[in-house]
Amino acid sequence: MISACLLGVNCNYKGGCSYDFTKDSRFWSNLKTKFNIIPICPEQQGGLPTPRIPSELLDKAEVIEQGKGRIISKEGLDVTHNFVKGAEEILRIARLYSVQYAVLKSKSPSCGVNSVYDGTFKGVLIPGMGYTAYLLNKSNIRLFDEKDFCDFLKCTISNFKV
């Protein structure tokens, strides 16, 4: 699985893409010949529009999973239901296709692997995972963010050279 915004799909909260790995032939040719690629956007899958108001986690993903935490938009709208619904659908797809790896968009309230914004909308990052990343990780899917993409390729393609 790969965050669709990293494949040039205009689905991030601004209505654009975050990066386009398909334009980097060194990575893309190795990736598409070795893997079946499943583009994902949990926020769209959860029913949020594109573009959309940015959202941040007010609580850790574990707390949200327990039904005690919230994810809110910058306008103060509770979008927890959308994020949970999207993450559960992505997890269902991952299980259906026996996904082993996911390359996800860093810092995202859905896909953040190592850090997310702190819920103040002031650009402060804290250690933690987005909700979808948390569910995938809990299901033993190995996660990488776009910054670790070379590590992903080295880990999964034995003859890959950077």
Secondary structure, DSSP 8 states (H G I E B T S, - for coil): -EEGGGBT-S-STTSS-S-BGGG-HHHHHHHHHH----EE-HHHHTT--SS---EEESS-HHHHHTT---EEETTS-B-HHHHHHHHHHHHHHHHHTT--EEEE-TB-TTT-SSEEE-SSSSS-EEE---HHHHHHHHTT-EEEEGGGHHHHHHHH-TT---
